[in-house]
Amino acid sequence: MAERYELGPQRSQGLVDILDRILDKGLVVAGDIKVNLANVELLTIRIRLLVCSIDKAEEIGMNWWRTDPNYASHAIDNAGVAALAAKLDALALKLDNIEKKQVKRTPSSEK
C-alpha cells in the first residue's frame, strides 16, 4: 500500500483567510504595456498596484488619500491654501487696477 506524504501543514484556507493575509502583509502587482509600431514606441502604460490595509499603507509611508481632494473634502494642504491666497491677491490687484482706470476715464463733470 502506498504511503501519502504531506509537505507542510494542512490547512484549508478560505477566502477570508487569504484576504486577511493579503491585507496584513500586502500584495504588489506590477506590469508594463508597450505599444510599438515599426520600432517606434507609440504608447507606454505602467501599472503598479498595491493591495494592503490602510494601517499597513500608513506604516510604509503612503497616505495620499488624506490630501487628495478627490477622496477627502477637507484635503487642501497648506501649499494649496497658499496658492489660492496668492491667486486671490493677484485677482484683487487686477481688479483695483481696472477700477482705477475706470475712474480716470470718467469725466469729472459727470457725478
Summary of the structure (lengths in Angstrom):
residues: 111
radius of gyration: 30.3
end to end distance: 115.3
largest distance: 119.1
contacts: 177
relative contact order: 0.08
helix: 43%
strand: 21%
